[in-house]
Amino acid sequence: MFLTISTTGTPERPATDLGFLLHKHPDKTQAFSTSYGKAHVLYPEADAERCTAALLLEVDAVALVRRGKGKGRGGAPDAALAQYVNDRPYAASSLLAVALNDVFSSAVRGQCKARPELPEQVRPLRVEIPALPARGGPALVAKLFEPLGWTVAAEPVALDTVFPEWGASRYVRLVLESESLTLAEALRHLYVLLPVLDDAKHYWVSSDEVDKLLRAGEGWLPAHPEHQLITSRYLSRRWSLTRQAMERLELVRLAEADDSEVEEIDNAVTETEETDATEETEDAESNVNGEGGAAEGEGVAEGEGAAGEKPVPLAVRRRDAIIAALKESGAARVLDLGCGQGQLVQALFKDVRFTEIVGTDVSMRALTIASRRLKLDRMGERQASRVRLFQSSLAYTDKRLKGYDAAVLSEVIEHLDLPRLPALEYAVFGSARPRTVLVTTPNVEYNVRWETLPAGHARHGDHRFEWTREEFRTWATTVAERHGYEVRFVPVGPDDPEVGPPTQMAVFDQRDTDSTDSTDSTDSTSKEAKAA
């Protein structure tokens, strides 16, 4: 297997800087042992004007076949074509990609201790691969490389030049040229796309391949128009790994769209929250009759035991109120939007009247915990068909959310910046348009009843706002009028005569017929949401 990387230069920026970047001296020929043979690095030309580094991988075909015998770990997909004679020693593949990553590891990471300024420099680059398997032909090669800033020349290799009527083989002679990339970017493109074009790997693909893909694809893969094809092929079409990678890529795209860090988007769950104690997440609220609360007797929930017994957490009361409202609405197919760690999804799943339950969240960590809580991997097929979890952001419309009887936003809206609320409003009420929508949010007036909550502090560190009853009613009424819903308000928890309940819930029911004015308002909100 053979690959060359060339660059041009000037006296001020000599092409031989390529030797510093690759950590391989142009005056030397070097050899490196690999699991499947020996890799050689040499420089056919090296001067100030032009420098070419070549990577030659001599594959030990016998070792390749022996390591690939049988199925499972270490299996080489194409080794079964022939025992000791096949195309693997000659055509670029995952073997060459692995050698490229190992031999030029510092360059792939963008590190150069001797000249630390070099890795960030964009330079003219030319990559040549004389024999590259391309399942999909030259058209696919162009679709993969051109969006990354490469000029692509992929010339099909004939099956036999003596018999041109036999047509082209599945191989191409590839030449890539670019003047807008760093060397590290170029090497990472090759590391991912060589095995993608071959559509095979010489080693067992396990879960750590997802991390490898995302590291090598950082900065370019999430926005690539063919990212789904790349992900699927790189992970050998293993559905579970592909889904995991696609969810993580979606999180990256959401972060980029919000001009924020992934950690800021995926902040719903911390390591210490991954316990059954999450029943009381966000609950300074959990003990509504708590120590020092106002009017001890007035806060006792109906059905609660005598004094001294453990009070019912507000989180449990909230779920009970939501489920009661869903039953009243007659909903069977329910969305839990911003489902967090899946407590509500789990409660709905236990009631057979809810035939389809979908939980969505922007946080992959939360969804992972929700999946474990529900034991999705151990469910029977019939049971598993009732529940689904997937990543989604309420700041954007999502066609997967359409057609449901009801949607729940439980303690969600207060986690959004106020300018983002029009986008959420349109995504839920304007685009998804479930028949019933339930929204719960803290009543900030009730905060004075917790002596442990300092004055002026929100109940949770991520709350961007907390509304009074009047503020919540004004928002909910406006949303209902704008999108053709009726709205009523239900207290959750003890309804204090002075400050109201700790949680306020709005129940939106879609009107039978939307008026023209409502439709016009929805279109207006759509424009506002997109602008936001």
C-alpha positions as CSV (number, residue, x, y, z in Angstrom):
1,M,0.0,0.0,0.0
2,F,1.4,3.4,-1.0
3,L,0.5,7.0,-0.3
4,T,2.3,10.3,-0.8
5,I,1.8,13.7,0.7
6,S,3.4,16.7,-1.1
7,T,3.6,20.4,-0.4
8,T,5.2,23.4,-2.0
9,G,7.0,26.3,-0.3
10,T,9.1,29.4,-0.6
11,P,12.5,30.4,0.9
12,E,10.6,32.0,3.8
13,R,8.4,29.0,4.3
14,P,10.3,26.1,2.9
15,A,8.4,22.9,1.8
16,T,10.8,20.9,4.0
17,D,8.8,22.1,7.0
18,L,6.8,19.0,6.2
19,G,9.6,17.0,7.8
20,F,9.1,18.9,11.1
21,L,5.3,18.4,10.9
22,L,5.6,14.6,10.3
23,H,8.5,14.2,12.8
24,K,10.4,12.3,10.1
25,H,13.7,13.7,8.8
26,P,13.8,14.1,5.0
27,D,17.3,12.8,4.8
28,K,16.5,9.4,6.3
29,T,14.5,6.4,5.4
30,Q,12.7,5.0,8.4
31,A,10.9,1.7,9.1
32,F,8.2,0.9,11.7
33,S,6.8,-2.5,12.7
34,T,3.0,-2.9,12.6
35,S,0.8,-5.9,13.5
36,Y,0.4,-6.7,9.8
37,G,3.8,-5.9,8.3
38,K,6.3,-3.0,8.1
39,A,5.7,0.6,7.3
40,H,8.4,2.7,5.6
41,V,8.6,6.5,5.5
42,L,10.8,8.1,2.8
43,Y,11.1,11.4,0.9
44,P,11.4,11.0,-2.9
45,E,12.0,14.8,-3.1
46,A,12.8,17.4,-0.4
47,D,13.9,21.0,-1.1
48,A,12.6,24.4,-0.3
49,E,10.3,24.5,-3.3
50,R,8.7,21.0,-3.1
51,C,8.7,18.2,-0.6
52,T,7.1,14.8,-0.8
53,A,6.7,12.2,2.0
54,A,5.8,8.7,1.1
55,L,4.3,6.0,3.3
56,L,4.8,2.5,2.0
57,L,3.1,-0.3,4.0
58,E,4.4,-3.8,3.3
59,V,1.6,-6.1,4.4
60,D,2.4,-9.6,5.6
61,A,-0.3,-11.4,3.8
62,V,0.2,-14.6,5.7
63,A,-0.1,-12.8,9.1
64,L,-3.2,-11.0,7.7
65,V,-4.9,-14.3,6.8
66,R,-3.9,-16.1,10.0
67,R,-5.1,-13.2,12.2
68,G,-8.3,-13.0,10.2
69,K,-9.3,-16.7,10.4
70,G,-12.7,-17.4,11.8
71,K,-15.3,-14.8,12.9
72,G,-15.4,-12.3,15.6
73,R,-12.5,-10.4,17.0
74,G,-9.6,-9.9,14.6
75,G,-11.6,-11.0,11.6
76,A,-10.6,-9.5,8.3
77,P,-13.7,-9.1,6.2
78,D,-12.0,-9.5,2.8
79,A,-9.4,-12.1,3.9
80,A,-11.8,-14.9,3.1
81,L,-11.6,-14.0,-0.7
82,A,-8.4,-16.0,-1.0
83,Q,-6.1,-17.6,1.5
84,Y,-2.8,-15.9,0.6
85,V,-3.5,-13.9,-2.5
86,N,-5.9,-11.0,-2.4
87,D,-6.0,-7.3,-2.9
88,R,-5.2,-6.4,0.7
89,P,-1.5,-6.0,0.3
90,Y,-1.9,-3.5,-2.5
91,A,-5.1,-1.4,-2.1
92,A,-5.4,1.3,0.5
93,S,-7.6,0.2,3.3
94,S,-8.0,0.4,7.1
95,L,-4.6,-1.2,7.3
96,L,-3.1,1.9,5.7
97,A,-5.3,4.2,7.8
98,V,-4.1,2.6,11.0
99,A,-0.4,2.8,9.9
100,L,-0.9,6.5,8.9
101,N,-2.3,7.2,12.4
102,D,0.5,5.3,14.2
103,V,3.5,6.5,12.2
104,F,2.4,10.1,12.0
105,S,0.6,10.3,15.4
106,S,2.0,13.7,16.4
107,A,1.1,15.2,13.1
108,V,-2.5,13.8,13.3
109,R,-2.8,15.5,16.8
110,G,-1.4,18.7,15.4
111,Q,1.7,18.7,17.6
112,C,5.2,19.8,16.7
113,K,7.5,20.5,19.7
114,A,10.4,21.7,17.5
115,R,8.3,24.2,15.6
116,P,5.0,24.7,17.6
117,E,3.7,27.4,15.1
118,L,3.7,25.0,12.1
119,P,0.7,22.8,12.8
120,E,-1.8,25.7,12.7
121,Q,-0.5,26.9,9.3
122,V,-2.6,26.2,6.2
123,R,-0.4,25.0,3.3
124,P,-0.8,23.6,-0.2
125,L,-1.2,19.9,0.0
126,R,-1.4,17.1,-2.6
127,V,-2.2,13.5,-1.6
128,E,-1.9,10.7,-4.1
129,I,-3.1,7.1,-3.6
130,P,-2.5,4.9,-6.7
131,A,-5.0,2.1,-5.7
132,L,-8.0,2.9,-3.5
133,P,-11.0,0.7,-3.1
134,A,-14.1,2.9,-3.6
135,R,-17.4,1.1,-3.1
136,G,-19.6,3.8,-4.7
137,G,-17.1,4.8,-7.4
138,P,-15.6,8.2,-8.2
139,A,-18.9,9.9,-7.5
140,L,-18.8,8.9,-3.9
141,V,-15.1,9.8,-3.5
142,A,-16.0,13.3,-4.6
143,K,-19.0,13.5,-2.3
144,L,-16.9,12.6,0.7
145,F,-13.8,14.8,0.0
146,E,-15.1,17.9,-1.8
147,P,-17.1,19.3,1.1
148,L,-13.9,19.2,3.2
149,G,-12.1,21.6,0.8
150,W,-10.4,19.1,-1.5
151,T,-10.2,19.2,-5.3
152,V,-10.7,15.6,-6.2
153,A,-9.5,13.6,-9.2
154,A,-10.6,10.0,-8.9
155,E,-9.7,8.0,-12.0
156,P,-11.3,4.5,-12.3
157,V,-8.8,1.7,-12.6
158,A,-9.7,-0.8,-15.4
159,L,-10.2,-4.4,-14.6
160,D,-7.8,-5.3,-17.3
161,T,-6.2,-2.8,-19.7
162,V,-6.0,-5.5,-22.4
163,F,-9.7,-6.0,-22.2
164,P,-11.2,-2.6,-21.8
165,E,-14.7,-3.9,-22.6
166,W,-14.6,-5.5,-19.1
167,G,-15.1,-2.1,-17.7
168,A,-13.7,-0.5,-14.5
169,S,-12.8,-2.2,-11.3
170,R,-14.0,-0.9,-7.9
171,Y,-10.6,0.9,-7.5
172,V,-9.6,4.4,-8.3
173,R,-6.4,6.3,-8.6
174,L,-6.9,9.2,-6.2
175,V,-5.4,12.7,-6.3
176,L,-6.5,15.2,-3.7
177,E,-5.4,18.9,-3.7
178,S,-6.1,21.7,-1.3
179,E,-4.7,25.0,-0.2
180,S,-7.1,25.6,2.7
181,L,-6.2,22.8,5.1
182,T,-3.6,22.1,7.8
183,L,-1.7,18.9,7.6
184,A,-3.5,17.6,10.7
185,E,-6.9,18.1,9.2
186,A,-5.8,16.4,6.0
187,L,-4.4,13.3,7.9
188,R,-7.6,13.1,10.0
189,H,-9.7,13.1,6.8
190,L,-7.7,10.3,5.4
191,Y,-7.8,8.3,8.6
192,V,-11.6,8.3,8.6
193,L,-12.4,8.2,4.9
194,L,-10.0,5.5,3.6
195,P,-11.8,2.7,5.4
196,V,-15.2,4.3,4.7
197,L,-14.5,4.1,1.0
198,D,-13.3,0.6,1.3
199,D,-16.4,-0.2,3.4
200,A,-14.5,-2.8,5.4
201,K,-12.1,-3.0,8.3
202,H,-9.4,-5.5,9.1
203,Y,-10.2,-5.6,12.8
204,W,-13.1,-6.1,15.1
205,V,-15.1,-2.9,15.5
206,S,-16.0,-2.3,19.2
207,S,-17.4,0.6,21.1
208,D,-14.1,2.4,21.4
209,E,-14.3,3.0,17.6
210,V,-17.0,5.6,18.3
211,D,-14.5,7.7,20.3
212,K,-11.9,7.3,17.6
213,L,-14.3,8.5,15.0
214,L,-15.5,11.5,16.9
215,R,-11.9,12.5,17.8
216,A,-10.7,12.3,14.2
217,G,-14.0,13.9,12.9
218,E,-13.8,16.8,15.3
219,G,-14.4,20.1,13.5
220,W,-15.6,18.6,10.2
221,L,-17.7,15.4,10.6
222,P,-20.9,16.9,12.3
223,A,-21.4,19.3,9.4
224,H,-20.5,16.9,6.6
225,P,-23.5,16.3,4.3
226,E,-22.6,12.6,4.2
227,H,-22.0,12.2,8.0
228,Q,-24.6,9.4,8.3
229,L,-23.0,7.3,5.6
230,I,-19.5,8.0,6.9
231,T,-20.5,7.0,10.5
232,S,-22.3,3.9,9.4
233,R,-19.5,2.6,7.2
234,Y,-16.7,3.6,9.6
235,L,-18.4,1.6,12.3
236,S,-18.9,-1.4,9.9
237,R,-22.6,-0.8,9.8
238,R,-23.1,-1.8,13.4
239,W,-26.5,-0.3,14.2
240,S,-26.0,0.2,17.9
241,L,-22.6,1.9,17.5
242,T,-23.9,4.0,14.6
243,R,-26.8,5.2,16.7
244,Q,-24.6,6.1,19.6
245,A,-22.2,8.1,17.3
246,M,-25.1,9.9,15.5
247,E,-26.6,11.0,18.9
248,R,-23.2,12.4,20.0
249,L,-22.8,14.2,16.6
250,E,-26.2,15.7,17.0
251,L,-25.2,17.1,20.4
252,V,-22.2,18.7,18.7
253,R,-24.3,20.3,16.0
254,L,-26.8,21.7,18.6
255,A,-23.9,23.2,20.6
256,E,-22.5,24.8,17.5
257,A,-25.9,26.2,16.5
258,D,-26.2,27.7,20.0
259,D,-22.6,29.0,19.9
260,S,-21.9,27.1,23.1
261,E,-19.8,24.2,24.4
262,V,-21.1,20.7,24.3
263,E,-20.8,20.5,28.1
264,E,-23.2,23.5,28.4
265,I,-25.8,21.7,26.3
266,D,-25.3,18.3,27.9
267,N,-25.5,19.6,31.5
268,A,-28.7,18.0,32.6
269,V,-27.0,15.3,34.7
270,T,-23.9,15.3,36.9
271,E,-22.1,12.2,37.9
272,T,-23.4,12.4,41.5
273,E,-27.0,12.5,40.3
274,E,-27.0,9.1,38.7
275,T,-28.7,7.4,41.6
276,D,-32.2,6.6,42.7
277,A,-32.0,9.8,44.7
278,T,-32.8,11.5,41.4
279,E,-36.5,11.0,42.4
280,E,-36.1,14.3,44.0
281,T,-34.1,16.2,41.4
282,E,-34.4,19.9,41.7
283,D,-36.1,19.5,45.0
284,A,-35.4,21.9,47.6
285,E,-39.0,21.3,46.6
286,S,-38.9,17.6,47.7
287,N,-40.0,18.3,51.2
288,V,-42.9,20.6,50.8
289,N,-43.8,20.4,54.5
290,G,-40.1,20.6,55.3
291,E,-38.3,21.9,58.2
292,G,-39.5,25.3,59.0
293,G,-42.1,25.5,56.2
294,A,-45.0,27.7,56.6
295,A,-48.2,26.4,58.2
296,E,-47.1,22.8,58.9
297,G,-50.5,21.3,58.8
298,E,-51.7,23.1,55.7
299,G,-48.9,21.6,53.6
300,V,-49.7,18.0,54.3
301,A,-50.7,16.1,51.2
302,E,-54.0,14.3,51.0
303,G,-53.5,10.7,52.0
304,E,-50.3,11.4,53.9
305,G,-49.6,9.7,57.2
306,A,-49.6,11.1,60.6
307,A,-47.1,13.7,61.8
308,G,-43.6,12.4,61.8
309,E,-44.0,10.3,58.7
310,K,-42.0,11.0,55.7
311,P,-43.9,13.5,53.5
312,V,-44.5,12.9,49.8
313,P,-41.8,14.5,47.6
314,L,-43.1,17.2,45.3
315,A,-41.5,15.4,42.4
316,V,-43.9,12.5,43.1
317,R,-46.9,14.8,43.4
318,R,-46.0,16.5,40.2
319,R,-45.8,13.2,38.3
320,D,-49.1,12.1,39.9
321,A,-50.8,15.4,38.8
322,I,-49.4,15.0,35.2
323,I,-50.6,11.4,34.9
324,A,-54.0,12.3,36.2
325,A,-54.3,15.1,33.6
326,L,-53.1,12.7,30.8
327,K,-55.8,10.2,31.9
328,E,-58.4,12.9,31.9
329,S,-57.5,13.9,28.4
330,G,-57.7,10.3,27.1
331,A,-54.2,10.4,25.7
332,A,-52.6,7.1,24.7
333,R,-49.5,8.3,22.8
334,V,-47.5,10.7,24.9
335,L,-44.3,12.8,24.5
336,D,-42.2,13.6,27.5
337,L,-40.2,16.6,26.2
338,G,-37.1,17.2,28.3
339,C,-37.5,13.8,29.9
340,G,-34.3,14.0,31.9
341,Q,-33.5,10.7,33.6
342,G,-36.8,9.1,32.7
343,Q,-38.8,9.1,35.9
344,L,-42.0,10.2,34.2
345,V,-41.4,7.9,31.3
346,Q,-41.0,5.0,33.7
347,A,-44.2,5.9,35.5
348,L,-46.2,6.2,32.3
349,F,-44.7,2.9,31.1
350,K,-46.2,1.1,34.1
351,D,-49.8,2.1,33.0
352,V,-50.9,0.0,30.0
353,R,-53.4,2.7,28.9
354,F,-50.3,4.6,27.5
355,T,-49.6,2.6,24.4
356,E,-46.7,4.7,23.1
357,I,-44.3,6.8,25.2
358,V,-41.5,8.9,23.8
359,G,-38.9,10.6,25.9
360,T,-36.7,13.3,24.4
361,D,-33.8,15.3,25.9
362,V,-30.9,17.4,24.7
363,S,-28.6,15.7,27.2
364,M,-27.2,12.3,26.1
365,R,-26.1,11.6,29.6
366,A,-29.7,12.0,30.8
367,L,-30.9,9.7,28.1
368,T,-28.3,7.1,28.9
369,I,-29.4,7.0,32.5
370,A,-33.1,6.9,31.4
371,S,-32.3,3.9,29.3
372,R,-30.7,2.1,32.2
373,R,-33.6,3.1,34.5
374,L,-36.1,1.6,32.1
375,K,-33.8,-1.5,31.4
376,L,-34.5,-1.1,27.7
377,D,-31.8,-3.6,26.7
378,R,-33.5,-6.3,28.7
379,M,-37.1,-5.7,27.6
380,G,-39.0,-8.0,25.4
381,E,-39.8,-6.9,21.9
382,R,-43.4,-6.2,22.6
383,Q,-42.7,-4.2,25.7
384,A,-39.8,-2.3,24.1
385,S,-42.2,-1.2,21.2
386,R,-44.1,1.0,23.7
387,V,-41.2,3.2,24.6
388,R,-38.6,5.2,22.7
389,L,-35.9,7.6,23.7
390,F,-34.1,10.0,21.4
391,Q,-32.1,13.2,21.5
392,S,-33.9,16.4,20.4
393,S,-33.7,20.1,21.2
394,L,-36.9,22.1,21.8
395,A,-35.2,25.1,20.3
396,Y,-35.8,23.5,16.9
397,T,-38.7,21.9,15.1
398,D,-38.5,18.1,14.9
399,K,-40.8,16.1,12.6
400,R,-40.5,13.1,14.8
401,L,-42.7,14.9,17.4
402,K,-45.8,15.3,15.2
403,G,-48.9,13.2,15.6
404,Y,-49.1,12.5,19.3
405,D,-52.0,12.8,21.6
406,A,-50.2,14.7,24.4
407,A,-46.9,16.3,25.2
408,V,-45.5,17.0,28.7
409,L,-42.9,19.7,29.5
410,S,-42.3,19.1,33.2
411,E,-39.9,21.6,34.8
412,V,-38.4,22.4,31.4
413,I,-39.2,26.0,30.3
414,E,-37.3,27.6,33.2
415,H,-34.1,26.0,31.9
416,L,-34.2,28.1,28.7
417,D,-33.1,31.7,28.3
418,L,-36.2,33.9,27.9
419,P,-35.3,34.8,24.3
420,R,-35.5,31.1,23.4
421,L,-39.1,30.6,24.5
422,P,-40.6,31.7,21.2
423,A,-38.6,28.9,19.5
424,L,-39.8,26.3,22.0
425,E,-43.3,27.7,21.7
426,Y,-43.4,27.2,17.9
427,A,-41.6,23.8,18.0
428,V,-44.3,22.4,20.4
429,F,-47.5,24.3,19.8
430,G,-46.9,25.4,16.2
431,S,-45.1,22.5,14.6
432,A,-45.7,19.3,16.7
433,R,-49.2,20.4,17.7
434,P,-50.3,17.5,20.1
435,R,-53.9,17.5,21.1
436,T,-53.0,18.2,24.7
437,V,-49.9,19.9,26.2
438,L,-49.0,19.9,29.9
439,V,-46.5,22.5,31.2
440,T,-45.3,22.6,34.8
441,T,-42.9,25.2,36.3
442,P,-41.9,26.4,39.7
443,N,-44.0,29.1,41.4
444,V,-41.4,31.6,42.5
445,E,-43.8,33.1,45.1
446,Y,-43.7,29.8,47.1
447,N,-39.9,30.0,47.5
448,V,-40.3,32.0,50.7
449,R,-41.7,28.9,52.4
450,W,-38.3,27.2,52.3
451,E,-36.1,28.6,55.0
452,T,-33.1,26.6,53.5
453,L,-33.4,28.5,50.2
454,P,-31.7,31.9,50.4
455,A,-33.8,34.9,49.5
456,G,-33.5,35.7,45.8
457,H,-32.1,32.3,44.8
458,A,-33.7,30.0,42.3
459,R,-34.5,26.4,43.2
460,H,-31.9,25.0,40.8
461,G,-28.6,26.4,39.6
462,D,-29.6,26.0,35.9
463,H,-32.9,27.9,36.2
464,R,-32.8,30.9,33.9
465,F,-36.0,32.4,35.4
466,E,-38.8,31.4,37.8
467,W,-42.2,33.0,37.3
468,T,-45.0,34.2,39.5
469,R,-48.5,32.8,39.0
470,E,-49.5,36.0,37.1
471,E,-46.4,35.8,34.8
472,F,-47.0,32.1,34.0
473,R,-50.7,32.7,33.4
474,T,-49.9,35.6,31.0
475,W,-47.5,33.5,29.0
476,A,-49.7,30.5,28.9
477,T,-52.8,32.4,27.9
478,T,-50.9,34.2,25.1
479,V,-49.5,30.9,23.8
480,A,-53.0,29.3,23.8
481,E,-54.6,32.2,22.0
482,R,-51.8,32.3,19.4
483,H,-51.9,28.6,18.5
484,G,-55.6,27.6,18.9
485,Y,-55.6,26.1,22.4
486,E,-57.8,26.5,25.5
487,V,-55.8,26.6,28.8
488,R,-56.6,25.9,32.4
489,F,-54.4,26.0,35.5
490,V,-53.9,23.3,38.1
491,P,-52.1,23.7,41.4
492,V,-49.5,21.0,42.3
493,G,-48.7,20.5,45.9
494,P,-50.3,22.4,48.9
495,D,-52.0,25.5,47.6
496,D,-50.9,28.1,50.1
497,P,-53.6,30.8,50.5
498,E,-51.0,33.6,50.4
499,V,-48.3,32.4,47.9
500,G,-50.0,29.6,46.0
501,P,-48.7,26.1,45.2
502,P,-45.0,25.2,44.9
503,T,-45.6,24.0,41.3
504,Q,-48.0,25.5,38.8
505,M,-49.3,23.5,35.9
506,A,-51.0,24.7,32.7
507,V,-53.2,22.2,30.7
508,F,-53.6,23.2,27.1
509,D,-56.3,21.5,25.0
510,Q,-56.5,22.1,21.3
511,R,-59.6,23.7,20.0
512,D,-61.7,21.7,17.5
513,T,-61.2,24.2,14.8
514,D,-58.3,26.7,14.5
515,S,-59.3,30.2,13.4
516,T,-57.6,32.0,10.6
517,D,-56.3,34.5,13.1
518,S,-54.7,31.7,15.0
519,T,-53.0,30.4,11.9
520,D,-51.7,33.8,11.0
521,S,-50.3,34.2,14.5
522,T,-48.6,30.8,14.3
523,D,-46.9,31.8,11.1
524,S,-45.7,35.0,12.8
525,T,-44.4,33.0,15.8
526,S,-42.6,30.7,13.3
527,K,-40.7,33.7,12.0
528,E,-39.9,34.9,15.5
529,A,-38.7,31.5,16.5
530,K,-36.4,31.1,13.5
531,A,-35.0,34.6,14.2
532,A,-34.3,33.5,17.8
